[in-house]
Amino acid sequence: MSVMNRFLNYLGLQEEEEANRREPMGIEDEPEVETTPFEARKPMGKNNIVSIHSQKNARVVLTEPKTYDNEAQEIADHLKSRRSVVVNLQRVRRDQAIRMVDFLSGTVYALGGHISKLGPNIFLCTPDSVEISGSISELLAEEAEYPKMR
């Protein structure tokens, strides 16, 4: 018997037999669950919880490659794993260093990250979850005044 039928029976406006005839047999009333207005607005079956701390262990990888061959790929793999990488290119020949910066720039672009020059031959590559702000202009100005002799 539904709640409405019980209410009408209580007031004496409807007889119990009429209420039983109106309800189909074999279907029982489901227990009514009271919900708060917040729960009523909440979509069912979806998890809307977003963690504020998306990375528990933020890692920064320091690398000092000696050749372009496999080490550029390893740095790209770190970026794909959402780790920031500081790349020191002082031990790489100039032509290979240029190739490596080009490759890492493309990798960072494809992943939506950022690349910044920290100093002479030192770069910071970050995935899209890390934002870089500010610049190191003093070192860049000194490099322009006193070019490195090789």
Secondary structure as UniProt FT lines:
FT   HELIX           3..11
FT   HELIX           16..22
FT   TURN            25..26
FT   HELIX           37..41
FT   TURN            44..45
FT   STRAND          60..63
FT   TURN            69..70
FT   HELIX           71..80
FT   TURN            81..82
FT   STRAND          84..88
FT   TURN            90..91
FT   HELIX           94..111
FT   STRAND          114..119
FT   TURN            120..121
FT   STRAND          122..126
FT   TURN            128..129
FT   HELIX           137..145
//
